[in-house]
Amino acid sequence: MSRIVRVFPSSQALADAAVDQIRALAAGAIAARGRFVIALTGGSTPEKTYQQLAHRKSDWGRWFVFMGDDRHVPLHDVRSNFGMSQRTLLNNVPIPPAQLFPPPTAVQPVEACAEEYDRTVRTFFSGGPVIFDLVLLGLGDDGHTASLFPHAAALKRTAECVTSSPPGILPPPVNRVTFTFPVLNSARDVLFLVAGANKAGTMARVLNPAANVEDTPAAGIHPVRGTLTFLLDAAAAAQLPAEFLK
């Protein structure tokens, strides 16, 4: 695994860099394999990135879009990560609708929704290795990423690509579906987008070699063969040791 930490003076500069990196990775994947398979994430920092990305050029017809996690709510609900992605990016670029793969949140209960999305992911990869070109991730104040919450049973799910998760301690208090560690760690590139002073202490814990994954699930992201990149604004990087700021 290769790990990169980049720090920017503002959340806007972070979003600019994220857009450039996503476009470059898309171009590389399309040149190498004819398609770009990405898992999006929710949150305010990715939202800003998506808004900017929608105004930039890419070979959109070769994008295939999944969600690394989502809330078990209707896709048009304001709490839906996919809904946010639609409003800011997906409705504004010419990706064919058949190449968008939202979690089937109309399926009840949440466990059945996760099982259905698991089948969708496996079918897309034709039963072979599930390897995303890029997985975007955020970081919760409690150390969660995707919907892998501290001390949750989902942390130990290794046979599934997708599993369900009850609400964490942060709002909104709704059930989730989420990719599991094996899928996240099989990606060719994993890109964390983290902004805000409220994330500084958590970010320091994530990068601490002694971090406990049960307490800080984001510390469990270690791509087996891929690159792990953290894009941070200065506020989120404020408590990092000096070696990460060189």
HELIX and SHEET records of a PDB file:
HELIX    1   1 SER A   11  ARG A   33  1                                  23    
HELIX    2   2 SER A   44  LEU A   53  1                                  10    
HELIX    3   3 TRP A   60  ARG A   62  5                                   3    
HELIX    4   4 ASN A   81  THR A   88  1                                   8    
HELIX    5   5 LEU A   90  ASN A   92  5                                   3    
HELIX    6   6 PRO A   97  GLN A   99  5                                   3    
HELIX    7   7 VAL A  110  PHE A  124  1                                  15    
HELIX    8   8 ALA A  153  LYS A  156  5                                   4    
HELIX    9   9 PHE A  181  LEU A  184  1                                   4    
HELIX   10  10 ALA A  197  LYS A  199  5                                   3    
HELIX   11  11 ALA A  200  VAL A  206  1                                   7    
HELIX   12  12 PRO A  217  GLY A  220  5                                   4    
HELIX   13  13 ALA A  242  LEU A  245  5                                   4    
SHEET    1   A 7 SER A   2  PHE A   8  0                                        
SHEET    2   A 7 THR A 227  ASP A 233  1                                        
SHEET    3   A 7 ASP A 189  VAL A 194  1                                        
SHEET    4   A 7 LEU A 134  LEU A 137  1                                        
SHEET    5   A 7 PHE A  36  LEU A  40  1                                        
SHEET    6   A 7 TRP A  63  MET A  67  1                                        
SHEET    7   A 7 LEU A 100  PHE A 101  1                                        
SHEET    1   B 3 ASP A  69  ARG A  71  0                                        
SHEET    2   B 3 ARG A 176  PHE A 179 -1                                        
SHEET    3   B 3 VAL A 162  SER A 165 -1                                        
END                                                                             
